[in-house]
Amino acid sequence: MARRHPTSSHQTLLDRTRSVAKCPADEASFDTWISARGHLAVLAQNSREDELIVYAAAKSFFVDTAIVPRAELTQFDQTDLLKWSSHPGPVASYSTSLDDGPFTIARGSSFQGSKLLAAATRLVYPRELVGLKTDDSYYMEVLQEYLHLSACHWRPERGAYCRFDDNGDFDPIISVSVKEAGVTLVSFSRVDLEEYLAASDSLLVRLFDFTLTRPDCLEWPDSAPPAVHDSNQELVFKQRIFPGFGSWARGYQLAHLCPRDEVWARQRERWVGGGAEKGVEFWADDWRNGTTTKISTRPGATVTYFNAEGTTLPHELSPAYFRPEVLNKYTADPDKYTVENRSIQCRGAWTLRSYCVNDAGQVSAYICYLRNLPYQEQIYWQSFNEKPKAGLPDDVVRPDFYGQWPSNDPPLSRVEYFLRDWNREAPSWWKLRKQRVLDALRVPRGDSSQEWASAFQALATAVVEGFLARPIRGLLAAKGVEFRKEDRSITLLEKAIAAADIADTLGESTRLKGLREAQSIRSKVAAHAGGSESETLKGDALRDYGTFAGHFEAVCDRIANELAAVDDALKLLSQA
């Protein structure tokens, strides 16, 4: 379980632990080292940092952690807690007697010696698959309740339990290093740990044992009673130093954590949204007052249908307009963002419930939906904001304002309908290669020829590569239709349409012009750096349709009609 990308804070803790755990070679440094001041300083410093050591194991440095109900710590015996003993192994086993006794489960605590720790909870469980001779035979498990509440999941490539932050990026909540240069370390994000402790009304008690000696030391001098140190009530330990030989220090630390009311206030702000109170202003179409003006996403700056009386504030459904390049950030990272026909989703973080593109190529979104984006995301959209050059398209106005179905489905949606339907029905002649190819389908909205070429590459990949030549050849052979061995998918489909005698659905010809054009652009533009033929295709698209988006949608319209004919033809041949 080697870490590949440790966080900087976890790496710092790892370096500190490794540094103090190493026995120095010279006598003067050794005498200072066995005082354990460096070890204790690591705990004292870390108790106020953003990432807390919860488990650590090295030659001279051992730290374990217990979660103790606050009620148990109101009054406790310091001497009792100093008797702790930690057993991070199994806390449950099967039990029976040799005399045919009952077969039961025996449950115990991984903390012994201290009565106070009888009710404690462990956060980290070291596990080992004995007999497995690989680097990952020894690993660390985390309390399942904590993982569920913090909504994090193990990501081996990051060496951490992660979730997505407000930007959809991986946020390491629990970082793990196992036997890295002799150190095993598990550190927790302080914020999340404080939330767990506040909700469970518990405190964090760190238990430590530092045994400092030379590697070649085989026995200790006669031992005298240890001295107990409690000058700092948060850090209490007993210690015995043997000058020239070594020392040991054993104790506990009550971690310095945020009060419950402050944790709740912080959590509430996170749930409500810190940027919501400030708001961001956008140029928008204030259709209620018949003007174009700047409208804020701040709560109370707009009204709904139900609270509009007695005020002239703009409506929440006032559309703001943006340059088409605003979408580039999202279309460029399909792993992080899902861009659909009317919505954008950032994994595990936020959703823009509705957006559209008007006849001038501008992207538009309503103020009420922009308000739900994180504050920094609103700032990003604001950088592309401009005054409207055209209004909302009719296919958006009809459903959003009048509750009517749009007059026509967008061409790309009609193409996707067939692909998703075939993926669900699983006919013998078509198979979706990967779900990602459907997710990559989108209309090119900007003036970039590269975006236009990429859109056709995704379209051709999703549609053409899904057809399976061998089953289609089988259907043609059964019908007595001749074909050549080198005939590819589109040619075979054209012969299938002709054989099914449904050419009228495509007009005067069985030729699949839309599919051929998409495949041509994919091979001559998307797959190559350029050339005269590539430039000709780009120029023809803009000359004939005005925009790359207009050309792409026109080709999708033809392909949708062709897929309807293909669907009819192959199903007819399958029934013959």
N, C-alpha and C positions, 0 to 999 in steps of 0.2 A: 504494500500500500504506500509506495513512495509518492511524496507530493511532487507535483509538477509545477504548480503555480501558487506557492504560498502567498498569502496576503502579507503586506509589509509589516503590519503589527504582529502577526503570528511569527514571521521570520525573526523579528526583533526579540520576541520572547524566547524563541528557540536558540538564538545566539547567546542571549543572557544566560539561559540555563546551562548551555554547553560550556560557557566560559567559567561559571562559578563551580561547576561539577568537576572540572579538571584539576587534578592534584598538581601543584607547582613543584618544580624540581629543586629550587634552592631553599636553604634552611630558613632564611628570613621570611620569604614569601609563604613558606609552609606554616610557620608559626602564626602568621596573620590569617591564613586560610582556615585553620582549624578552629579559629574563634567563631566561624560561621557567620561573621558580619555580612559577608557578600551574599550568602544564601538568604539571610533574613531581609537584606535590603531589596532583593528581587521581589519578595512577597509584599513588603511594605510599599514599594513603588507601584507594583502591579495592582494593588487593591483599589487604586483610584484611576486606572486607565480604562480605555474603551473596550479592550479585549482582555478577559480574565482567564488566568490559568485555572483549569478545573481538574486536570489530571496531568502529572508529570512523573516520569520514572527515568532516573539515570544512576550511575554508580554511587554518587554521594548526595543525590537530590530526589526525594520522593514527596509528592504532594497528592493528596486525595481530597475529595469534597463531599460534604454531607449537607442535605437540605433538611433543616430542623424546623418544626412548627414554632412560630413565634411564642406561643403560650408556654412552650417547654423552656424557653430561655429567659423568662421574666426573672426567675430566681433559680440559679443553678450553682452547683458545687464545682469550683474551679479544679479541685483535686480529682473529682470524678471524670471530668472531661479530659484531663491529662492522662487518664488510663486507657484512652482509646486504642483499639487495635483494628486494622483494616484488612479485610479479606475480600479482594475484588473478584473472587471466583464465583462459582454457582451459588445461588441463594435458595435453590429448591432442588429436591431429589426425591426419587421414589424410596419408600420405606416399607419394610416388612420384617417379620421375625422368622427364625429358622423353624419354629414350631407351628407352621400353618397359621400364623397370625394374619391380621388384615393387611391388605396391600393399599398403601395410602401415599399421599404426597406430603413430604416434610418440608416446611417452609421456614426459613430463618432470615437473619439479618447479616449483611456483609460487614457490619460494624459490631465489634464486641468490646468488652472491657468497661465501657461507659454505659451507665443506665440511661443517661440523657440521649444517647444515640440509638437507643432501641427503637425509637419512632422515626428515625432519620430515613431519608430517601437518597438513593444513589443516582447520579446523573450519567456516569460513564461506566461501562462494563468491559474490561479487557477480556477478549476471547482468544482461544487458540485451538486450531484443529490439529491435535497431536498426531504425528505420523506423516503429515503433509509436508514435503520438503520443498516448499516454494516460499517466495518472499512474502506472500500474503497469507500465510498460515496463521499469523498472529495479527489480530485486528481489533478495532474498538467499536463497541455498540453504544448507542445513546438511548436513554429512557424514551420509550415510544410515546408516552404522554407528552413529553417535551417536544418531540419532533412534530407531532400533530398540531399542537398549539402554536408552534412557531412556523408551521407550514413549510418546512424545509425538507429537502431530499438529498440523498447521497449522490455526489457527482465525482466519480473516481478520477476523472481527468483534472479536477481542481483540488482534489484532496480535501474536500469540505462538504458539509451539508449546506445546501444553498436553497434560496428562493429567488424570485424575481423582484427587483426593486421597482420604484415608480417609473423608471425609464425602460423597464423590460430587460435590464442587465442582471447577470448573476450576482447575487449578494451572499457572500459566505457568512453564515450564521454560526457555524461550528467548524473550526479548522483542526485538522488531524495530521500529525506527523508520527510515524511509527518506526522506531529504531533507526533514526537518522543520525549517523555518527554516534551511536550509543544513547540517543535521547528519544524517548517517546513523550509526546506533548499533545494535549487536547485543550484548546482555548475556545471560549464562548464569547459571543458578542454581548457586551454589557447591557445594552438597551433591552434586548430580548430576555436576558436572564433576570433583569430587574422587574420586567412585566410578569414573568412567571412567579417570582417570589412575592410580588405584591398581590397577585390574584390568589395565591395559595396561602397568604399570610404567613410566610416563612422567612427564615434567615439563612444566609450562606455561611457555613463553617468550613474553613479549609484546615485540613489536618496535615502536618508535615513531620518528616523524619529525615534528618541530615546526619549521616554517618560518614565522618571524614577521617581517612587514614591513608597511609601509603599502600600502594598495590601489593608490596611484599610483606606487609605486616600480618603475622599469623596469630598473635595473641596480644591481649591488653594487660597493662599493669593491674595490680589490685585496685578495685574500684571503691571510691568513697561515695557517700550519698550525693546525688546531683543537686545543683543549685537551681532554684525556681526563679525565673525572671518574669515580672509582670509590670514593669514600669509603664508599658503601654497596654491598656486594658484590651485593645483590639488584637494584640499579639502576645500570647502567653506561652512560655515554654520552660522546660527543665533541661539542664545542660550539664555535661561533665567533660572537662578538658584534661587530657593527659599530655603534658608538654613533651614534645619530641616524638610522640606516638600518634596522636590523633584526638578525635573528640566525637561526641554525639549530642544532638539537640533534637528534642521531640516536643511538639506542642500543637497549638491551634491558633487560628486567626479568624476573628469575626470580620468579614469583608465589609468595607465601607460602601453602602449602597444608598440609592436615592429613596427618600421617604415615599410612602404609599400615595399620599395625595399629589405629590409632584409627578409620580409615574402615571397616575390616572389623568392628570391634566395633559401630559405629553401624549398619552394614548388617544385622548379625545381629540386633540388637535390633528393627529394623524388620520383618524377616522373621518373627521369633518373636512380636512383639507386645508393646509396652511396657507395656500395661495388664494383660496376662494374669497377671503375677506378683501384682498387688495383688488383683484380683478384686472383685466387688460382691456384696453380700448381698441375697437376695430371700426374701420369704415364699413358701414352697412346700409342696406336699403330699409329705411324706416317707413315701411309702407303704411303704417297706421297714421302717420302725420304727413305722408306724401313728400318725403325729402330724403336726401342722402346725408348722413351725419355719422359722427363717431359714437358708438354705443359700447358701454362697458359690460364686461361679464360679471361685475360685482353684484352679489345678491341685493335685490332692491332697486337695481338700475333699470329693470324691465318688468313688464307685467304679463300675466296670462289672461286668457279669455275670462277667467272667473273673478279677477280683482282689478279689471281695467276701468271700472266706473269711477268717475271723479278725478282722474289723472290723465295726463297726456304722455306719459312715459311710453317708450317704444315697446313693441310686443316681443316676447321671448323668441318667437319664430321669425325675427328679423334676420334676413340672410346677409352674411358678410362674404366678400369676394377676394379671391387670391390668385396670384399667378400660378399657372399649372405646375411650375417647378416645385411647388410645395409638396407634391406627392413623391418626388424623386427619392427623398430620404427613406420612405416606406417601401417603395417598389424595389429599391436597391438591396434590401435586407429581408428576404422572404423567411429566413429562420426566426427573425424577431417580430416581424409585422405580417399580418394577414390583411391584404387589401382586397376587399370585395366590391361589388358593383356600387353599393351605396354606403358601405361602412369600412372603418379601419380599426383593427384590433392590435394592441401591443401586448405580447404574451404576458399573462399574469399580472398586468398592470392597469391598463385603461382601454376604453373603447370610444371612438367617435361614432355615435349611433347613426349619423346620416350626413352624407355629403353628395354633391352632384357636380356635373360639368355643364355649363350653359353653352349657348350657340357661339359665343365669342371665345370659347376655350377656357374660360375662367372656372376655377374650382370654387364651390360655394358651400358654406355650412352655417347652420342656424346658431345664433348667440347662445341659446340654452344648452346646446350640445358642446360648443366650445368651452363653456363654463365648467363642464365636467372633466376637462383635461387637466393634468397637473400644470402648475403655474409655469414652469419652464417650457412645457410643451405649448402653452398658449403664447409665450414670448416668441417661440419658433414660428408659429403661424402668423403672428403679427408682422414678422419681417417680410412676409410675402403679400401682405394685405394691400389692396388697391380699391379704388372706386369701381362700381359696376359698369361694365361696358354693354351688358345685355341682362335681361331679367332671367328668372328661373325658367327652365324648359317646361313645356306643357305636361310632359310625362311625370314631372315632379309635382307641379302645382295641383294636378287632378287628385292624386291620392293623399297628398299632405294637407291640403286645405279644403277639399270637397268630399273626401272619402270615396273617391271613384277609382276604378281600376284604370291604369294608364292605357292609352289607345293601342300601343304596340310594345311588345317586349323588346329590349335592346338586342341587336343582332348577336352579340357575344353571348348573352344569356340564352338565346335559342340554341346556339352551338353547345353550350354547357349542358343544356337540358338533355340532348341526345347522349352526350358522353356519360353523364351521371346515371341516366336511365340504363344504358348498356352496362355500366359498371355494376348496377344493382341486379340486372337480369342475367348477366354473365353468359351471353351467347358464345357459341364456339368460335366465331370468327372475329371477336374483338376482346382485348384485354387491356386494362389500365396498367401501364408499366409501373408507375409510382404515383401515389396521391399528390406528391409535390408538383407534378406536371399540371394538374388542374388548378392548384393554388397559384401557379405562376401566370395564369391567363389574365390579361388585363389590356385595356385600350391604351395606346400611347397618347398622352395628353399634351406633351410639350412639342417643341420644334426640333428635338434631337433625332437625327436619323438613326443613331445607335439605339435609342429607345424603341423606335419604329421597327428596326430590324430584329431586336430582341423579342418584341411582341410577336412577330411572325415566326420566329424560331420556336417560341413557346407554343404557339398555335399549331404549327406543323407537327411538333413533337407530340403534343397531346392527341391530335386527331389521327394523323397518318400512321404514326408508329404503333397506334393501338390495334390496327387491322392486322390479322394473322393470315399470311399468304397461303399456308398449307390448307387450312379448312376451306378457304374461299376457292382454291383450286379444286378441292374435292367436290364442292357444290357445282362448279362449272363442269367438271368431268361427268358427274351424274346426269347432267342435263345435255351432255353431248357437245358442249361448247369447246372449241379448240383454243388453245393458248400456248404461248411459247414458254420455255423454261425460264427465260430471263425476264418475263413480264413481272413487274412489281405491283405493289398494292393498288395504286390508282388505276393502272391499266386493267387489272383484274376486276376492280369495282365497276369500271365502265362496261366491261363485257357482261358482268352480272346484271346491270341495269338493262342492257340490250336484250339479254336472254329472258329477263322477266317481262319484257314487253311493256315497260312503264315509262318509255322515253318521253311521253307527253308531260310528265311532271317536271321535266327540265327544259321544255320548249322544243326547239328544232333539233337538238343534238343530245347524245348521251355523254358527251365530253364533260368531265368535271373541271370546269374552268377555275372555279374558286380554289379547290384543293391544289390544282396544278400551279396556280399563281402563288399561293402560300409556300408551296414546296420550292418554287423557283427563287423566291426572295430569300428563303432560308438558306439555300445552297449558294446563291450568287452574291448575297449581301451580308447576311448574318454570319456565314461561315468563312468569309474572306475579308481581307483588309480594305479592298476597294477595287478599282478597275473601271473601264469605260462602261461595261454592261451594268455594273452596280450603280454608277452615277446616273445612267439612263433610267433605271427603274425608280430611283429616288425622285428624279426630275418629273417623270411621268405621273407619279403618285401626287405630287404637289400641284402640277399643272391641271390634272383632271379633277381633283377633289378638294383642292385648296389647303388642306391640312393632312398631316399623317393620320390623325384620328379619323377624319372623314374617309380616307382611303381604306384604313383597316376595317372600319365598320361596314363599308360597302362589300369588301371581300368576305367578311363574316356573314353578311346577309346571304351572299351566294352560297357559301359553304353550308349554312343552315338548311337551305333548300336542297342542296345536294345530299346532305346527310339524311333528310327525310326520304329521298329517293333510294338511297343506299339501304336504309332501314327496311323499306317496303320490299326492295328487290331481294335482299338476302333472306328475309323471313319467308318470302314466297318460294324461293329456291330450296330453303330448308324443309318446307312442307311438301314439296313435290316428291 
